């Protein structure tokens, strides 16, 4: 009967079509991963990358970078899974998260193509091959939000498993960066909304459900952060007091602002501005805390961190408006509004004692030439790297999506809110203004812009039909 009625052939046709679509998705994933691997293998490595690898080799971790993720890498590392494997994993994680997000409005293969387009845009591609926590954080955040988007399209046990995966990815994203919480809270709030709605959402009303979901999401994020502290203690993470670098950077910016040495005499006995002018760089705190000639040496000790913190508190409380003025000036520079984006990508593998070097120089040169076409000789980016454009697009998306609230629109609004929320950590906590700090925000903004292009394309045919009808 099923065969006679045509239902079985139709089901078989749908199954074959789905199989072909998934094969197309897999082919696109393989292509993107192969291009990234060929151009960057075994992965770009900067000073932070090499410090993390050294800690993995020695099974010794500090809280300056991403100790939990480093500890998770170690058992694979000692069994031969070096940086190249991580490059592959982070690329696949990136593509998976982006694909799941685009599935909100795209079919399977177009969603994969959209993810590939994002991966190959100049601001994304140049840093996608960097081994480090910026890419780890971004990829895990995309995966978490992508799983959340998937959870809203399924039900029952599958939804439960997907939500668990989203929370796990969010927890790992929190482990990647100290300033991750302001963005990670978004997928956690979305999961809380699903849980509370299924539990007793009908008793609270729409507004009550939203308020409770936000509160639960914030509390859950705080609990996850506390769990990270427990895990760090369990694996023996050594404090490196990264806040000391922030205090030193801010004191240097204060000093350059008014021409007065604002450092404690115990830290900088030379009271004129000579050392500060030699070491302080508005775009990076590296020379200030890591230069052989700097009196502030990394890793910073607890005592030095405390002294710098006291001086920082005294300065900020004495001149809070000056602090906001300096931080605002730095932030406008950070988002490339008052100058071009700085150091748009890391173009090489830093010298290292383990023999890591680019495996395919010819492919690496092509990748660099592609990136260099959008920057000057000092790797200051052109308009494509202007961070403020992506933030503006995200802000517009939040407003437009919340004007007519549907599930998909609210999810896209949440996606667009993440790069905006991410700015809070950078405004107060960035120790420099290089493009890498804004990398997650720019990629998220790019994804939002793709949704905008799709929506504009959907509206275009109707407008054209209207003009044709008017002309008739």
MARBATI-123005 format. One line per 5 residues: number of its first residue (from 1); their letters; for each residue x, y, z of N, C-alpha, C. Coordinates in steps of 0.2 Angstrom, whole numbers. Each point is the difference from the previous one (the first is absolute). Layout:
NUM> A> X,Y,Z,X,Y,Z,X,Y,Z ~ ...
This chain:
1> XXXXX> 4,-6,0,-4,6,0,4,6,0 ~ 6,0,4,4,6,0,3,2,-6 ~ 2,-6,-4,3,1,-6,-5,2,-5 ~ -6,-3,0,-5,2,-5,-2,8,1 ~ 0,2,6,-3,7,1,6,5,-1
6> XXXXX> 6,-2,-1,5,4,-1,4,3,6 ~ -2,-2,6,3,3,6,7,-3,1 ~ 1,-6,-2,7,-3,1,5,3,-5 ~ -2,0,-6,5,3,-5,2,7,2 ~ -6,4,2,2,7,2,4,0,6
11> XXXXX> -1,-4,5,5,0,6,7,-2,-2 ~ 1,-5,-5,6,-2,-2,4,6,-4 ~ -4,4,-4,2,6,-3,3,5,4 ~ -4,1,6,2,5,5,6,-2,3 ~ 1,-7,2,6,-2,3,6,0,-4
16> XXXXX> -1,-1,-7,6,1,-5,2,7,0 ~ -5,4,0,1,8,-1,4,2,6 ~ -2,-2,6,3,2,6,7,-3,0 ~ 1,-6,-2,7,-3,0,4,4,-5 ~ -2,2,-5,4,4,-5,1,7,3
21> XXXXX> -5,3,3,2,6,4,5,0,5 ~ 0,-5,4,5,-1,5,7,-2,-3 ~ 0,-3,-5,6,-1,-4,3,6,-3 ~ -5,5,-2,3,6,-2,2,5,6 ~ -3,-1,5,2,4,6,7,-3,2
26> XXXXX> 1,-6,0,6,-3,2,6,2,-5 ~ -2,0,-6,5,2,-5,3,7,1 ~ -5,5,2,2,7,1,4,0,6 ~ -2,-4,6,4,0,6,7,-2,-2 ~ 1,-5,-4,7,-3,-1,4,5,-4
31> XXXXX> -4,3,-5,4,5,-4,2,6,4 ~ -4,3,4,2,5,5,6,-2,4 ~ -1,-5,3,6,-3,5,6,-1,-4 ~ 0,-3,-6,6,-1,-4,3,6,-2 ~ -4,5,-2,3,7,-2,4,3,6
36> XXXXX> -4,0,6,4,3,6,6,-4,2 ~ -1,-7,0,6,-4,1,6,1,-4 ~ -2,0,-7,6,1,-5,3,7,1 ~ -4,5,1,3,7,1,4,1,6 ~ -2,-3,6,3,1,6,3,-5,4
41> XXXXX> 0,-6,-3,3,-6,4,7,1,2 ~ 1,-2,7,-4,-3,5,-4,5,4 ~ -1,6,-3,-3,5,4,4,6,1 ~ -2,6,0,4,6,2,1,0,7 ~ 5,2,3,2,0,7,3,7,2
46> XXXXX> -3,3,4,3,6,3,3,-1,7 ~ 2,5,3,4,-1,7,-5,-4,5 ~ -6,2,0,-5,-3,4,-1,-8,-1 ~ 0,-1,-7,-1,-7,-2,6,-4,3 ~ 6,2,-1,6,-3,2,1,-1,8
51> XXXXX> -3,5,3,0,-1,8,-4,-5,2 ~ -6,-1,-4,-5,-5,2,3,-7,-2 ~ 3,0,-5,3,-7,-2,5,-2,5 ~ 4,5,2,6,-1,5,-4,-3,6 ~ -5,3,2,-3,-2,6,-3,-7,-1
56> XXXXX> -3,-2,-5,-3,-6,-2,6,-6,0 ~ 5,2,-3,6,-5,1,2,-1,7 ~ 0,5,4,3,-1,7,-6,-1,5 ~ -6,-1,-3,-6,-1,5,0,5,6 ~ 1,6,-2,0,5,5,-4,6,-3
61> XXXXX> -5,2,3,-4,5,-2,-1,6,4 ~ -1,6,-3,-2,6,4,-6,3,-3 ~ -3,4,4,-7,3,-2,0,6,-5 ~ 6,1,-3,1,5,-5,-4,-1,-6 ~ 0,-6,-2,-3,-2,-7,-6,-4,1
66> XXXXX> 0,-7,-2,-6,-4,0,2,-7,3 ~ 2,0,7,3,-6,3,-5,-6,-1 ~ -6,0,1,-4,-6,-1,0,-3,-7 ~ -1,5,-5,1,-3,-7,7,-3,-1 ~ 5,4,3,7,-3,-1,0,-7,3
71> XXXXX> -3,-1,6,1,-6,3,-4,-6,-4 ~ -6,2,-3,-3,-4,-4,3,-2,-6 ~ 5,4,-3,4,-1,-5,5,-5,1 ~ 3,0,6,6,-3,2,0,-8,-1 ~ -5,-3,2,0,-8,-2,1,-1,-7
76> XXXXX> -3,4,-4,0,-1,-7,7,2,-3 ~ 2,6,3,7,2,-2,5,-5,1 ~ 1,-3,6,5,-5,1,-1,-6,-4 ~ -5,-1,-3,-1,-6,-4,0,2,-8 ~ 3,6,-1,1,2,-7,-5,5,-3
81> XXXXX> -5,2,3,-4,5,-3,2,7,2 ~ 4,2,-5,3,7,1,-4,5,-2 ~ 3,6,-2,-4,6,-2,-4,-1,-6 ~ 2,-4,-5,-4,-1,-6,-6,-3,2 ~ -1,-5,4,-6,-3,2,-5,5,3
86> XXXXX> 3,5,4,-4,5,3,-3,5,-5 ~ 5,1,-5,-3,5,-5,-6,-4,-4 ~ 1,-6,-1,-6,-3,-4,-6,0,5 ~ 1,-2,6,-6,0,5,-3,7,0 ~ 4,5,1,-3,7,1,-4,2,-6
91> XXXXX> 3,-2,-6,-4,2,-6,-6,-4,-1 ~ 0,-6,1,-6,-4,0,-6,2,5 ~ 3,2,6,-5,3,5,-3,6,-2 ~ 4,5,-3,-2,6,-3,-5,-1,-5 ~ 1,-5,-5,-4,-1,-5,-7,-3,2
96> XXXXX> 1,-5,5,-6,-3,3,-5,5,3 ~ 3,5,4,-4,5,4,-3,5,-5 ~ 4,2,-5,-3,5,-5,-5,-4,-4 ~ 1,-6,-2,-6,-3,-4,-6,-1,4 ~ 1,-2,6,-6,-1,5,-4,7,0
101> XXXXX> 4,5,1,-4,7,1,-3,1,-7 ~ 3,-1,-5,-3,2,-7,-6,-4,-1 ~ 0,-6,3,-6,-4,-1,-7,3,2 ~ 1,5,4,-6,4,2,-4,2,-6 ~ 3,2,-5,-4,2,-6,2,-2,-7
106> XXXXX> 6,-4,0,2,-3,-6,-1,-8,0 ~ -1,-2,-6,0,-8,-1,7,-2,1 ~ 1,-7,0,6,-3,3,7,3,-4 ~ -1,-1,-7,6,1,-4,1,8,0 ~ -5,4,-1,1,7,0,3,3,7
111> XXXXX> -2,-4,5,3,2,7,7,-1,0 ~ 2,-6,-3,7,-2,0,4,5,-4 ~ -3,2,-6,3,5,-4,1,7,3 ~ -5,2,4,0,6,4,6,0,5 ~ 1,-6,3,5,-1,5,7,1,-3
116> XXXXX> 0,-3,-6,7,0,-4,1,7,-2 ~ -5,4,-2,1,7,-2,3,4,6 ~ -3,-1,6,2,3,6,8,-2,1 ~ 1,-6,0,7,-2,1,5,3,-4 ~ -2,1,-7,5,3,-5,0,7,0
121> XXXXX> -4,4,4,0,7,0,7,2,3 ~ 3,6,-2,7,1,2,0,1,8 ~ -4,3,3,0,1,7,0,-7,4 ~ -4,-5,-3,0,-6,3,6,-5,-1 ~ 1,0,-7,5,-5,-2,7,1,3
126> XXXXX> 2,6,0,7,1,2,2,-3,7 ~ -5,1,5,1,-3,7,-3,-7,1 ~ -4,-2,-5,-2,-7,1,5,-5,1 ~ 6,1,-3,5,-5,0,5,1,6 ~ -2,5,5,4,1,6,-1,-5,5
131> XXXXX> 4,-3,3,-1,-5,5,0,4,7 ~ -6,1,3,0,4,6,-7,1,2 ~ -1,3,6,-6,0,3,-5,5,-3 ~ 2,5,-4,-5,4,-3,-4,-4,-5 ~ 3,-4,-4,-4,-5,-5,-3,-5,4
136> XXXXX> 3,-3,5,-4,-5,4,-6,3,3 ~ 0,6,3,-6,3,3,-5,1,-5 ~ 2,3,-6,-5,2,-5,-3,-7,-3 ~ 4,-5,-1,-3,-6,-3,-5,-3,5 ~ 2,-1,6,-4,-3,5,-7,4,2
141> XXXXX> 1,7,-1,-6,4,1,-5,-1,-6 ~ 3,0,-6,-4,-2,-6,-4,-6,1 ~ 4,-5,2,-3,-7,1,-5,0,5 ~ 1,4,6,-5,0,5,-7,3,-2 ~ 1,6,-4,-6,3,-2,-3,-4,-6
146> XXXXX> 4,-3,-4,-3,-4,-5,-4,-6,2 ~ 2,-3,6,-3,-5,3,-7,2,3 ~ 1,6,3,-6,4,3,-6,1,-6 ~ 3,2,-5,-5,1,-6,-3,-7,-2 ~ 4,-5,0,-3,-7,-2,-5,-2,5
151> XXXXX> 1,2,7,-4,-3,5,-7,3,-1 ~ 0,6,-3,-7,3,-1,-4,-3,-6 ~ 4,-4,-4,-3,-3,-5,-2,-8,1 ~ 2,-2,6,-2,-7,1,-3,-1,7 ~ -2,-6,2,-4,-1,6,2,-6,3
156> XXXXX> -2,-1,6,1,-6,4,7,-2,2 ~ 2,-6,0,7,-2,2,5,4,-4 ~ -1,0,-7,5,3,-4,1,8,2 ~ -5,3,2,1,7,2,4,0,7 ~ -2,-5,4,4,0,7,8,-1,-2
161> XXXXX> 1,-5,-4,7,-1,-2,4,6,-3 ~ -4,3,-4,3,6,-4,1,6,5 ~ -5,1,5,1,5,5,7,-2,4 ~ 0,-6,2,6,-2,4,7,2,-4 ~ 0,-2,-6,5,2,-5,2,7,0
166> XXXXX> -6,4,0,1,7,-1,3,3,7 ~ -2,-3,6,3,2,6,7,-2,1 ~ 2,-6,-3,7,-2,1,4,4,-5 ~ -2,2,-6,4,4,-4,1,7,3 ~ -6,3,3,1,6,3,5,0,6
171> XXXXX> 0,-5,4,5,-1,6,7,0,-3 ~ 1,-3,-6,7,0,-2,2,6,-3 ~ -5,4,-3,1,7,-2,2,4,5 ~ -4,-1,6,2,4,6,7,-1,2 ~ 2,-6,-1,7,-2,2,5,3,-4
176> XXXXX> -2,2,-6,5,2,-5,3,7,1 ~ -5,5,3,2,7,1,-3,2,6 ~ 4,5,4,-3,3,6,-6,4,-1 ~ 0,3,-6,-6,5,-1,-6,-3,-4 ~ 0,-7,0,-5,-4,-4,-7,1,3
181> XXXXX> -1,1,6,-7,-1,3,-5,5,-3 ~ 2,6,-2,-5,5,-2,-3,-2,-7 ~ 3,-5,-3,-3,-2,-7,-3,-7,2 ~ 4,-4,4,-3,-7,1,-6,0,3 ~ -2,5,4,-6,0,3,-6,0,-4
186> XXXXX> 1,2,-7,-6,0,-4,-2,-7,-2 ~ 4,-5,-2,-3,-6,-1,-2,-4,6 ~ 3,2,6,-3,-3,6,-7,3,2 ~ -1,6,-1,-7,3,1,-5,-4,-5 ~ 2,-1,-6,-4,-3,-5,-2,-7,2
191> XXXXX> 5,-4,3,-1,-7,3,-5,1,6 ~ 1,5,4,-4,1,6,-7,1,-2 ~ -1,4,-5,-7,1,-3,-3,-6,-2 ~ 3,-4,-3,-3,-7,-2,-2,-4,6 ~ 5,0,4,-2,-4,6,-6,2,4
196> XXXXX> 0,7,2,-5,3,4,-7,0,-4 ~ 1,1,-7,-7,0,-3,-3,-7,0 ~ 4,-5,-1,-3,-7,1,-2,-2,7 ~ 3,3,5,-1,-2,7,-7,4,2 ~ 0,6,0,-6,4,2,-1,7,-3
201> XXXXX> 2,0,-6,0,7,-4,-7,2,0 ~ -5,-4,-1,-7,2,0,-3,4,6 ~ 4,-1,5,-3,3,7,3,7,0 ~ 5,2,-3,4,6,1,-2,6,-5 ~ -2,-2,-6,-1,5,-5,6,1,-4
206> XXXXX> 0,3,-6,5,1,-4,6,4,3 ~ -2,6,3,5,4,4,3,-3,6 ~ -4,-3,4,3,-4,6,4,-5,-2 ~ -1,-4,-6,4,-5,-2,7,3,-2 ~ 0,5,-4,6,3,-2,4,2,5
211> XXXXX> -3,4,5,4,2,6,3,-5,4 ~ -4,-6,1,3,-5,4,5,-4,-4 ~ 0,0,-7,5,-3,-4,6,3,0 ~ 0,7,0,6,4,0,3,-1,7 ~ -4,0,5,3,-1,7,3,-6,1
216> XXXXX> -3,-6,-3,3,-6,1,6,-1,-4 ~ 0,3,-6,6,-1,-5,6,4,3 ~ -1,6,3,5,3,4,3,-4,6 ~ -5,-3,4,3,-4,5,3,-6,-2 ~ -2,-3,-5,3,-6,-3,7,1,-2
221> XXXXX> 1,6,-4,6,2,-2,5,1,5 ~ -2,4,6,4,1,6,2,-7,3 ~ -5,-5,0,2,-6,3,5,-4,-4 ~ -1,1,-7,5,-3,-4,7,3,1 ~ 0,6,1,7,3,1,3,-2,6
226> XXXXX> -4,-1,5,2,-3,7,3,-7,-1 ~ -4,-4,-4,3,-7,-2,6,0,-3 ~ 2,5,-4,6,1,-4,6,1,6 ~ -2,4,5,5,1,5,2,-7,4 ~ -6,-4,1,1,-6,3,5,-5,-4
231> XXXXX> -2,0,-6,4,-4,-5,8,2,0 ~ 1,7,-1,6,2,0,4,-1,7 ~ -3,0,5,3,-2,6,2,-8,0 ~ -5,-4,-3,1,-7,0,6,-2,-4 ~ 2,4,-6,5,-2,-4,7,4,2
236> XXXXX> -1,4,5,6,3,3,2,6,-4 ~ -4,5,-2,1,6,-4,4,5,4 ~ 5,2,-2,4,5,4,-2,7,-2 ~ -1,4,5,-2,7,-1,5,4,-4 ~ -1,4,-5,5,4,-4,-2,7,1
241> XXXXX> -6,2,3,-2,7,1,0,4,-6 ~ -4,-3,-5,-1,4,-6,-3,7,1 ~ -3,1,5,-3,7,1,6,5,1 ~ 6,-2,2,5,4,1,2,4,-6 ~ 0,-4,-6,1,3,-6,-5,5,-2
246> XXXXX> -6,-1,2,-6,5,-1,2,7,4 ~ 1,-1,6,2,5,4,6,4,-2 ~ 5,-3,-2,6,3,-3,-2,4,-7 ~ -4,-3,-4,-2,3,-6,-4,6,1 ~ -4,0,5,-4,6,1,4,6,3
251> XXXXX> 4,-2,5,5,5,3,4,3,-5 ~ 2,-4,-5,4,3,-6,-4,5,-4 ~ -6,-2,-1,-4,4,-4,-2,7,4 ~ -1,-1,6,0,6,4,6,5,0 ~ 6,-4,0,6,4,0,1,4,-6
256> XXXXX> -1,-4,-6,0,3,-6,-5,6,-1 ~ -6,-1,3,-5,5,-1,2,7,3 ~ 3,0,6,1,6,3,8,2,1 ~ 4,-5,-2,7,1,0,3,-1,7 ~ -3,-3,4,2,-1,7,1,-8,1
261> XXXXX> 5,-2,3,1,-7,2,-5,-2,5 ~ -4,-4,-1,-6,-2,4,2,-7,4 ~ 6,-3,-2,2,-6,3,2,1,7 ~ -1,-5,4,3,0,7,8,0,0 ~ 3,4,4,7,0,0,4,-7,1
266> XXXXX> -4,-4,4,3,-7,1,1,-4,-7 ~ -5,2,-4,0,-4,-7,4,4,-5 ~ 0,6,0,4,4,-5,4,6,4 ~ 5,-2,2,4,5,4,2,6,-4 ~ 1,-1,-6,2,6,-4,-6,4,-1
271> XXXXX> -1,6,2,-6,4,1,-1,4,-6 ~ 4,1,-5,-2,4,-6,-4,-5,-5 ~ -1,3,-6,-4,-4,-4,4,-4,-5 ~ 6,-1,0,5,-3,-5,-2,-7,-1 ~ 0,-4,6,-2,-7,-1,-7,-1,-3
276> XXXXX> -5,4,3,-7,-1,-2,0,1,-8 ~ 3,6,-2,0,1,-7,3,-5,-5 ~ 5,-3,3,4,-6,-4,-4,-6,0 ~ -4,-2,5,-3,-6,1,-8,0,-1 ~ -3,5,1,-7,0,-1,-2,1,-7
281> XXXXX> -5,-4,-2,-3,0,-7,-7,-1,1 ~ -4,5,-3,-7,0,1,-3,-6,-3 ~ 3,-3,-5,-3,-6,-4,2,-7,3 ~ 5,0,5,1,-6,3,4,1,7 ~ -1,-4,5,3,0,6,6,-4,1
286> XXXXX> 2,-4,-6,5,-5,0,7,3,2 ~ 2,6,-3,6,2,2,0,3,7 ~ -5,2,3,-1,3,6,1,-5,6 ~ -2,-7,-2,0,-5,6,5,-6,-2 ~ 3,0,-6,4,-5,-3,6,1,-3
291> XXXXX> 2,7,0,6,2,-3,6,-1,5 ~ 6,-3,-3,5,-1,5,2,7,4 ~ -1,6,-3,2,6,3,-6,3,5 ~ -6,-4,0,-5,3,4,1,-3,8 ~ -2,5,4,1,-2,7,-6,-5,2
296> XXXXX> -5,0,-4,-6,-4,1,1,-7,-4 ~ 1,-5,3,2,-6,-3,-6,-5,0 ~ -1,-4,-5,-5,-5,-1,3,-7,2 ~ -3,-4,3,-7,1,4,1,4,6 ~ -6,4,1,0,5,5,-1,-3,7
301> XXXXX> 4,2,5,-1,-3,6,-6,2,4 ~ -2,-3,5,-6,2,4,2,7,3 ~ 6,1,3,2,6,3,-1,6,-5 ~ 3,-1,-6,0,5,-5,-7,2,-3 ~ -4,-5,0,-7,1,-2,-4,4,5
306> XXXXX> 2,-2,6,-4,4,6,3,7,0 ~ 6,2,-1,2,7,0,-3,3,-6 ~ 0,-3,-6,-3,4,-6,-7,1,1 ~ -3,-5,3,-8,1,1,-1,6,5 ~ 4,0,5,-1,6,5,1,7,-4
311> XXXXX> 5,0,-4,1,6,-4,-5,1,-5 ~ -3,-5,-3,-5,1,-5,-6,2,4 ~ -2,-3,5,-6,3,4,0,7,2 ~ 6,2,3,1,7,2,-1,4,-6 ~ 3,-1,-6,0,4,-6,-7,1,-2
316> XXXXX> -4,-6,-1,-7,0,-3,-4,4,5 ~ 0,-2,7,-4,4,4,1,7,0 ~ 7,2,-1,1,7,0,-2,4,-6 ~ 0,-4,-6,-2,3,-6,-4,-5,-4 ~ -6,-1,2,-4,-5,-4,-2,3,-7
321> XXXXX> -1,6,0,-2,3,-7,6,-1,-5 ~ 6,1,3,6,-1,-4,0,-7,-2 ~ -1,-5,4,0,-7,-2,-5,-2,-5 ~ -6,3,0,-5,-1,-5,2,3,-6 ~ 3,6,0,2,4,-6,6,-5,-4
326> XXXXX> 5,-2,4,5,-4,-3,-3,-7,-2 ~ -4,-3,3,-3,-6,-2,-4,1,-6 ~ -4,5,0,-4,2,-6,5,1,-6 ~ 5,4,0,5,1,-5,3,-7,-3 ~ 1,-4,5,3,-7,-2,-5,-4,-4
331> XXXXX> -6,0,3,-5,-4,-3,-2,3,-7 ~ 0,6,-1,-2,3,-7,6,-3,-5 ~ 6,0,3,6,-2,-4,-1,-8,-1 ~ -2,-3,5,-1,-8,0,-5,-2,-6 ~ -6,4,0,-5,-2,-5,1,4,-7
336> XXXXX> 6,2,-1,3,3,-6,-5,6,-3 ~ -2,4,5,-4,6,-2,5,6,0 ~ 5,0,4,5,6,-1,6,-2,-3 ~ 1,-6,-2,6,-2,-3,-1,-7,-4 ~ 4,-2,-4,-1,-7,-3,1,-5,5
341> XXXXX> -3,-6,-1,1,-6,4,8,-2,0 ~ 2,-2,6,7,-1,1,2,-7,0 ~ 5,-2,-4,3,-7,-1,-6,-5,-1 ~ -3,0,-6,-6,-3,-2,1,-8,1 ~ 6,-3,-1,1,-7,1,7,-1,2
346> XXXXX> 1,-6,2,7,-2,2,3,-4,-6 ~ 5,2,-4,1,-2,-6,6,-6,0 ~ 2,-2,5,5,-5,0,0,-4,7 ~ 4,-5,0,1,-4,7,7,3,3 ~ -1,2,6,5,3,4,6,-5,1
351> XXXXX> 6,3,0,6,-5,2,-2,-4,6 ~ 2,-6,0,-1,-5,5,5,-5,1 ~ 1,-3,6,5,-5,1,-2,-7,-3 ~ -6,-1,-2,-3,-7,-2,0,-1,-7 ~ 2,5,-4,1,-2,-8,-7,1,-3
356> XXXXX> -5,4,3,-6,1,-4,1,5,-5 ~ -2,-1,-6,1,5,-6,-5,-2,-5 ~ -1,5,-4,-6,-1,-5,2,-6,-5 ~ -5,-5,-1,1,-6,-4,0,2,-7 ~ -5,4,-2,-1,1,-7,1,8,-2
361> XXXXX> 7,2,0,1,7,-1,-4,3,-6 ~ 0,-3,-6,-4,3,-5,-7,1,1 ~ -3,-5,4,-7,2,2,-1,5,5 ~ 5,0,4,0,6,5,1,6,-3 ~ 4,1,-5,1,6,-4,-6,2,-3
366> XXXXX> -4,-4,-3,-6,2,-3,-5,2,5 ~ -1,-3,6,-4,2,5,2,7,3 ~ 6,1,1,3,7,2,-2,5,-5 ~ 1,-2,-7,-1,5,-5,-7,2,0 ~ -5,-5,1,-7,2,0,-1,5,6
371> XXXXX> 2,-2,6,-1,5,6,3,7,-1 ~ 7,0,-3,3,6,-1,-3,5,-5 ~ -4,-3,-4,-4,4,-5,-5,5,3 ~ -2,-2,7,-4,4,3,3,4,6 ~ 7,1,0,3,3,5,6,4,-3
376> XXXXX> 3,4,4,7,3,-2,6,-4,2 ~ 6,3,-1,6,-4,1,0,-2,8 ~ -3,4,4,1,-1,7,-6,-4,3 ~ -4,-3,-5,-6,-4,2,-5,4,3 ~ -1,7,-1,-5,4,2,-6,-1,-5
381> XXXXX> -6,-2,2,-5,-2,-5,-4,5,-3 ~ -3,-1,-6,-4,5,-3,-7,-1,2 ~ -5,3,-3,-7,0,2,-3,-6,2 ~ 3,-6,-4,-3,-6,2,1,-2,7 ~ 5,2,3,2,-1,7,-2,5,5
386> XXXXX> -4,5,-2,-3,5,4,-5,-3,5 ~ 2,-1,6,-5,-4,5,-6,3,1 ~ 0,7,0,-6,3,2,-6,-1,-5 ~ 2,-2,-7,-5,-2,-5,-4,-6,3 ~ 4,-5,2,-4,-6,2,-4,1,7
391> XXXXX> 3,4,4,-4,2,6,-7,4,-2 ~ 1,4,-4,-6,4,-3,-5,-5,-3 ~ 2,-4,-4,-4,-5,-3,-4,-4,5 ~ 4,-2,5,-3,-4,6,-5,4,3 ~ 1,6,2,-5,4,4,-6,1,-4
396> XXXXX> 1,1,-7,-6,1,-4,-4,-7,0 ~ 3,-5,-1,-3,-7,0,-4,-1,7 ~ 3,2,5,-4,-1,7,-6,4,-1 ~ 0,6,-2,-6,4,0,-5,-2,-5 ~ 2,-2,-6,-5,-2,-5,-3,-7,2
401> XXXXX> 4,-5,3,-3,-6,1,-4,0,6 ~ 1,5,5,-5,0,6,-6,4,-2 ~ 0,3,-5,-6,4,-2,-6,-5,-1 ~ 1,-5,-4,-5,-5,-1,3,-7,2 ~ -2,-2,6,3,-5,4,-3,-7,-3
406> XXXXX> 5,-4,-3,-2,-7,-1,6,-4,3 ~ 0,-6,1,5,-4,3,7,1,-4 ~ -1,0,-7,6,0,-4,3,7,1 ~ -4,5,0,2,7,1,3,2,6 ~ -3,-3,6,3,1,6,7,-4,1
411> XXXXX> 0,-5,-3,7,-4,0,5,4,-4 ~ -2,3,-6,5,4,-3,2,6,4 ~ -5,3,3,1,6,4,5,-2,6 ~ -1,-6,3,5,-2,5,7,-1,-3 ~ 1,-3,-6,6,-1,-4,3,7,-1
416> XXXXX> -4,5,-2,3,7,-1,2,4,6 ~ -4,-2,6,2,3,6,7,-2,3 ~ 2,-6,-2,6,-3,3,7,4,-2 ~ 1,3,-6,5,4,-1,0,7,3 ~ -6,2,2,-1,6,3,1,-1,8
421> XXXXX> -2,-5,3,1,-1,7,8,-1,1 ~ 3,-3,-5,7,-2,0,4,6,1 ~ -2,6,-2,3,6,0,2,3,7 ~ -5,-2,5,1,2,7,6,-3,3 ~ 2,-6,-2,7,-3,3,6,4,-3
426> XXXXX> -1,2,-7,5,3,-3,1,7,2 ~ -6,4,1,1,7,2,4,1,6 ~ -2,-5,5,4,1,7,6,-4,1 ~ 0,-6,-4,6,-4,1,5,-2,-5 ~ -1,4,-6,5,-2,-6,7,4,2
431> XXXXX> 5,-4,-1,7,2,1,3,2,-7 ~ -3,4,-4,2,1,-6,-6,1,-5 ~ 2,1,-6,-6,2,-5,1,-4,-7 ~ 4,-6,1,1,-4,-7,-7,-3,-2 ~ 0,-2,-6,-6,-2,-3,-2,-7,3
436> XXXXX> 5,-4,2,-2,-7,3,-5,1,6 ~ 1,5,4,-5,0,5,-7,0,-2 ~ -1,4,-6,-7,0,-2,-2,-5,-5 ~ 4,-5,-1,-1,-5,-5,-7,-4,1 ~ -1,-2,6,-7,-3,1,-6,4,-2
441> XXXXX> 1,7,2,-6,4,-1,-1,1,-8 ~ 6,1,-4,-1,1,-7,-3,-6,-3 ~ 2,-6,2,-2,-6,-4,-8,-1,2 ~ -2,1,6,-7,0,2,-4,5,-4 ~ 3,6,-1,-3,6,-4,-1,-2,-7
446> XXXXX> 5,-4,-3,0,-2,-7,-6,-5,-1 ~ -1,-5,5,-5,-4,0,-7,3,0 ~ 0,5,4,-6,4,0,-2,4,-6 ~ 6,2,-3,-1,4,-7,-2,-5,-5 ~ 2,-6,0,-2,-5,-5,-8,-1,1
451> XXXXX> -2,-1,6,-8,0,1,-3,6,-3 ~ 3,6,1,-3,6,-3,0,0,-8 ~ 5,-3,-3,0,0,-7,-5,-5,-3 ~ -1,-6,4,-5,-4,-2,-7,3,1 ~ -1,3,5,-7,4,1,-1,5,-6
456> XXXXX> 5,4,-1,-1,5,-6,-1,-4,-6 ~ 3,-5,-1,-1,-4,-7,-7,-3,0 ~ -3,-2,6,-7,-3,0,-5,6,-1 ~ 2,6,2,-5,6,-1,0,2,-7 ~ 6,-1,-3,1,4,-7,-5,-3,-5
461> XXXXX> -1,-6,-1,-5,-2,-5,-7,3,1 ~ -2,1,6,-7,3,1,0,7,-2 ~ 5,3,1,1,7,-2,0,1,-7 ~ 4,-4,-3,0,0,-8,-7,-2,-3 ~ -3,-4,3,-7,-2,-3,-5,6,1
466> XXXXX> 1,3,6,-4,6,1,1,6,-5 ~ 7,1,-2,1,5,-5,-2,-2,-7 ~ 0,-7,-1,-2,-2,-7,-8,1,0 ~ -3,-2,5,-8,1,0,-2,7,0 ~ 4,4,3,-1,7,0,1,3,-8
471> XX> 5,-3,-3,1,2,-7,-5,-2,-5 ~ -3,-6,2,-5,-3,-5,-7,4,1
